Amino acid sequence: MKIRKICYIIFTVLMFAQIFCGCGGYTNTKPMRIHVRADSDSTAAQTVKREVAAVIESYLYGELCGVKDYDGMIAAVSARTETVRMIADSVLARRGCGYSASVELTCGYFAERELNGDIVPAGNYDALIVRLGSGGGDNWWSVVYPSAGHFAGGGDSQYKSLIAEILGK
């Protein structure tokens, strides 16, 4: 009986830690986002957008995987905005696009969105915005922080649940 009570207490503590520490979503940590906005909604512009997003994401993953806190993430991303612009411009030039990219780290309002089963609440968030040409087309987005060191790939961020791992789910 004592073992059952101890297990129940441990389970309860872990559940509350999961909920209140933001381990499985965005409950306690302000997310930082990245958006790559296409020049238009044409098939070609959307294809280029996805390619630019993949290359930038790969670059940032390698550069930012060791960043441990939000302020560090802001500083690290800010220091890399020019490199991100050059990466985007190189993809655009290679694909023969007649426009260039602009990049800014800004704070803006974003509506509530779902990302791989997690809800990113509406609110004002810091975001790295990459505009391709006019930036008037649909956008690709992901969360830079918190998540994988800190991406998990192409807007397909993966979040782990300690409780689910313990329970073998």
N, C-alpha and C positions, 0 to 999 in steps of 0.2 A: 504493500500500500504506500509506503514511504517513497519508493522508487517511482511509482505512478505520479505522486504529487510533485516530486522533483522534476520529472519529465514535463509535467504540465506547466510548472513555473518556468522552466527553461524555454519551452515552446512559446509561452506567452511573452516572455522577455524578447525573444528573437522576433516574434511577430511585430511587437511594438517598435523594435529597432528597425525592422524592414519598412514599416509605415512612416515613422517619424524621421528617419535618417535619409530618406530619399533613395534608398538602395534599389528600388525597382521602378522608379519613374521620376517625376518632377515635383515631388511633394515639398522639398525643402531647399532645392538648389535652383538658382536662376539660370536657365539655359542660355547659352550663346549659340546663335544660329549662323548658318551660311546659306546664301541664296545665289544661284546663278540664273540670271534673267536673260532669256533668249531675245534676239533682235525682233522676231516675229513668231507667229504661230505656224509658219510654213514647215513642211516636213524637213526640209534642209536645215532651217534654223534650229529646229528642235533636236535634230541629230547632232549638230555642232554643239549645242548647249550640253547635251549629255556627255559628249566627248570631253569638252572643257571641264565639266564638273568632275568627271572621273580622274582626269590628270591633276586637277587642283586638289582633289580629295587625297589622292595618293601622295602628293607632295606634302600637304599639311599633316597627314597621318605620320609620315616619317619625321617631320619637324616638331610636332607637338605632342608626341606620345609620352614624353616624360613630364609634361606640365601637370602639376598637382592641384592647383587652386585657380579660382576664377580670375583674380588679379593677374596672376602669372599668364593665364590664357589670353587676357586682353593685351598685355604687353607683348607676348610672343606673336600673336596675330598681327598686331599693329606694326611690328617690326618687319613683317613679311608681305605687306600689302603691295609693294612695288614688284616684288618677285612674282606674286600671284598674278598681277596685271601682265607682266612679261610672259608668263606661262600661257595665259589666255590668249594674248596677242600672237604667240607662236603657233598655237593650234589654229586660230582664225586665218593666219597667213598661209599655213600649210594646206588648209582646206579651200583657199582661194576666196575667202569672204572679203567683201569690199568695205569692211568696217573694223573698228578696233574695240578693245575692252576698256572699261573704267572700273576702278575698285575703290570702295570706301568702307571704312569701319564706322558704323553709325548706330544710333539708338532709335528704334522706331516701334510703332504699335503693330502687333501681329495678332490676327484672329486665332481662336482656338483651333488646333489641328491635331490630327491623329498621326502618330509615327510608330508603325509596327506594334499596334495594340496599346501604346501609351498615349495619353492625352497630354499635349503640350498646351497649357492654359493660355488664354488670351492675355496679352499684356505688353508692356514696353520692354523690349529686349535689345541687347547689343547684338549686332549682326554684321557679318562681312558680306557686303553686297557686291557681286560681280555682274556688271551690265555688259552685255554683248551688243554692240551697236546701239540702237535706240533703247534696248531693254524693254520693249513693248510686248514681248511674247510671254508665254507661260514660263514659269520658273521651276527649277529644281531646288530643293532645299533639304537641309539636314541639320542636325544639332552637332556643334563642335564641342560643346562642353555642357553638361557632363555626358560622357558616353564612353567610347572605347579609348583608349589612348588616342584619341577621343572619338574617332570614327569607327564604324564597323563596315562601311562600304556602301556607296551609291544610294544613300538615303535608306539603307536597309540596316539601320543600327540595331544591334543586339543588346538586350538588357538581361542580366542574370538575376535570379532570385535566390537568395541564400536559403530561404524556407523551402522552395521547390527542390533545390539541390539536396537539402537534408532529407526531404521526404522521397527523394528519388524520382521526381517528376520531370 
